[in-house]
């Protein structure tokens, strides 16, 4: 795989290391946080903002990230059922807005950390754009799960980044847990994956972002829920790892650092 000349190297000790810091990183949800809004004014504003976000995503994807999506038609199969879409987390902005384009006309929701509420300006708008923030306490879990079910029943696409942390321009798949794969099993809907790869462009310093959509993946019948969850995890991880081999360059290099130093080298 080629390395872009003059690029940056990030050194990490663990796959949970954070390379993107957000203002108010420790943002938490209030005890009375609401995941489902039925107020008609709220819904109208939400719909308008979502349309604006789609337009922004179109221009940002085309002219900044140079996105090319392969096999997007696979997601058409989920329009009558809703689905869960898993991806590798490599763009702070692109991973928020990109899936809205891949899944159109389905509306998306993104399961995310409450830390994203601390993003300047856009953070507070994310709930209206479909942000489903992970609860901070077990007491909030019931309302969160009801919200997930609500959006599944609305036949929406729920996006999950199981790697959790954003590693900008990362060209390989990091190990992730099977926890997030309980949702397709629980709600009996298909799962898909979108694997972001980075490939050389003829012109320009930054590579183009090529996204491969694969699926649907269904829970294996005849097994208990735990086994189905693990089997879905294994199949999707293997698919994403295979697709990641399509990357042809490293815009940012990630290297394992065995010492106590974690940082960035130009």
QUISUL-V411867 format. One record per residue. N is the residue number from 1. RES is the residue in one small letter. SS is DSSP state (~ for helix, > for strand, _ for the rest). OMEGA is omega in radians with two decimals (NA if undefined). Layout:
n = {N:N}
res = {RES:RES}
ss = {SS:SS}
omega = {OMEGA:OMEGA}
//
This chain:
n = {1:2:3:4:5:6:7:8:9:10:11:12:13:14:15:16:17:18:19:20:21:22:23:24:25:26:27:28:29:30:31:32:33:34:35:36:37:38:39:40:41:42:43:44:45:46:47:48:49:50:51:52:53:54:55:56:57:58:59:60:61:62:63:64:65:66:67:68:69:70:71:72:73:74:75:76:77:78:79:80:81:82:83:84:85:86:87:88:89:90:91:92:93:94:95:96:97:98:99:100:101:102:103:104:105:106:107:108:109:110:111:112:113:114:115:116:117:118:119:120:121:122:123:124:125:126:127:128:129:130:131:132:133:134:135:136:137:138:139:140:141:142:143:144:145:146:147:148:149:150:151:152:153:154:155:156:157:158:159:160:161:162:163:164:165:166:167:168:169:170:171:172:173:174:175:176:177:178:179:180:181:182:183:184:185:186:187:188:189:190:191:192:193:194:195:196:197:198:199:200:201:202:203:204:205:206:207:208:209:210:211:212:213:214:215:216:217:218:219:220:221:222:223:224:225:226:227:228:229:230:231:232:233:234:235:236:237:238:239:240:241:242:243:244:245:246:247:248:249:250:251:252:253:254:255:256:257:258:259:260:261:262:263:264:265:266}
res = {x:x:x:x:x:x:x:x:x:x:x:x:x:x:x:x:x:x:x:x:x:x:x:x:x:x:x:x:x:x:x:x:x:x:x:x:x:x:x:x:x:x:x:x:x:x:x:x:x:x:x:x:x:x:x:x:x:x:x:x:x:x:x:x:x:x:x:x:x:x:x:x:x:x:x:x:x:x:x:x:x:x:x:x:x:x:x:x:x:x:x:x:x:x:x:x:x:x:x:x:x:x:x:x:x:x:x:x:x:x:x:x:x:x:x:x:x:x:x:x:x:x:x:x:x:x:x:x:x:x:x:x:x:x:x:x:x:x:x:x:x:x:x:x:x:x:x:x:x:x:x:x:x:x:x:x:x:x:x:x:x:x:x:x:x:x:x:x:x:x:x:x:x:x:x:x:x:x:x:x:x:x:x:x:x:x:x:x:x:x:x:x:x:x:x:x:x:x:x:x:x:x:x:x:x:x:x:x:x:x:x:x:x:x:x:x:x:x:x:x:x:x:x:x:x:x:x:x:x:x:x:x:x:x:x:x:x:x:x:x:x:x:x:x:x:x:x:x:x:x:x:x:x:x:x:x:x:x:x:x:x:x:x:x:x:x}
ss = {_:>:>:>:>:>:>:>:>:>:>:>:_:_:_:_:_:_:_:_:_:_:_:_:_:_:_:_:_:_:_:_:_:_:_:_:_:_:_:~:~:~:~:~:~:~:~:~:~:~:~:~:~:~:~:~:~:~:~:~:~:~:~:_:_:_:>:>:>:>:_:~:~:~:~:~:~:~:_:_:_:_:>:>:>:>:>:_:_:_:_:_:_:~:~:~:~:~:~:~:~:~:~:_:_:_:_:>:>:>:>:>:_:~:~:~:~:~:_:_:_:_:~:~:~:~:~:~:~:_:>:>:>:_:_:_:_:~:~:~:~:~:~:~:~:~:~:~:~:~:~:~:~:_:_:_:>:>:>:>:_:_:_:_:_:_:_:_:_:_:_:_:_:_:_:_:_:_:~:~:~:~:~:~:~:~:~:_:_:>:>:>:>:>:>:>:>:>:>:_:_:_:_:_:_:_:_:>:>:>:>:>:>:>:>:>:>:_:_:_:_:_:_:_:~:~:~:~:~:~:~:~:~:~:~:~:~:~:~:~:~:~:~:~:~:~:_:_:>:>:>:>:>:>:>:>:_:_:_:_:_:_:_:>:>:_}
omega = {-3.12:3.09:-3.13:-3.11:3.12:-3.12:-3.09:3.05:3.05:3.10:-3.11:3.03:-3.07:-3.12:3.08:3.10:-3.09:3.12:3.10:-3.14:-3.13:3.03:-3.09:-3.08:-3.08:3.12:3.12:3.13:3.06:-3.10:-3.09:-3.11:-3.10:3.13:-3.12:-3.14:-3.13:3.09:-3.07:3.12:3.09:-3.11:3.12:3.12:3.12:-3.14:3.13:3.13:3.13:3.10:3.10:3.14:3.10:3.12:3.10:-3.12:-3.14:-3.11:3.14:-3.14:-3.07:-2.97:3.13:-3.10:3.13:-3.03:2.98:-3.08:3.12:3.05:3.10:-3.11:3.12:-3.10:3.09:-3.10:-3.08:-3.06:-3.13:-3.06:-2.90:-3.10:3.00:-3.07:-3.07:-3.13:3.03:-2.93:-3.01:-3.13:3.14:-3.13:-3.08:-3.12:3.05:-3.00:-3.06:-3.10:3.10:3.08:-3.09:-3.00:-3.09:0.22:3.05:3.04:-3.12:2.91:-3.11:3.05:-2.98:3.08:3.06:3.11:-3.13:3.07:3.14:3.10:-3.12:3.07:-3.00:-3.07:-3.10:3.13:-3.04:3.09:3.11:-3.13:3.09:3.11:3.06:-3.01:-3.10:-3.10:-3.14:-3.09:3.10:3.14:3.14:-3.02:-3.12:-3.14:3.10:-3.12:3.07:3.11:3.10:3.12:-3.14:-3.10:3.04:-3.14:3.05:3.09:3.11:3.10:-3.14:-3.04:3.14:3.03:-3.01:3.06:3.03:-3.07:3.10:2.97:-3.02:3.06:-3.14:-3.03:3.08:-3.11:3.10:3.09:3.08:-3.08:-3.10:-3.04:-3.05:-3.08:3.07:-3.05:3.13:3.11:-3.08:-3.05:3.03:3.08:-3.10:3.03:3.06:3.00:3.06:-3.09:3.11:3.04:3.13:-3.02:-3.09:2.99:3.11:-3.11:3.11:-3.08:-3.09:3.10:3.04:3.14:3.13:-3.06:3.12:3.09:3.12:3.13:0.15:3.01:3.13:3.07:-3.12:3.14:3.08:3.12:3.08:-3.03:3.13:3.13:3.10:3.13:3.14:-3.12:3.07:3.11:-3.07:-3.11:-3.11:3.11:3.14:3.12:-3.12:3.13:3.11:3.14:-3.09:3.12:3.11:3.07:-3.10:-3.14:3.05:3.09:2.96:3.14:3.06:-3.09:3.12:3.13:-3.08:-3.13:-3.12:-3.10:2.98:-3.12:-3.04:3.10:3.11:NA}
//
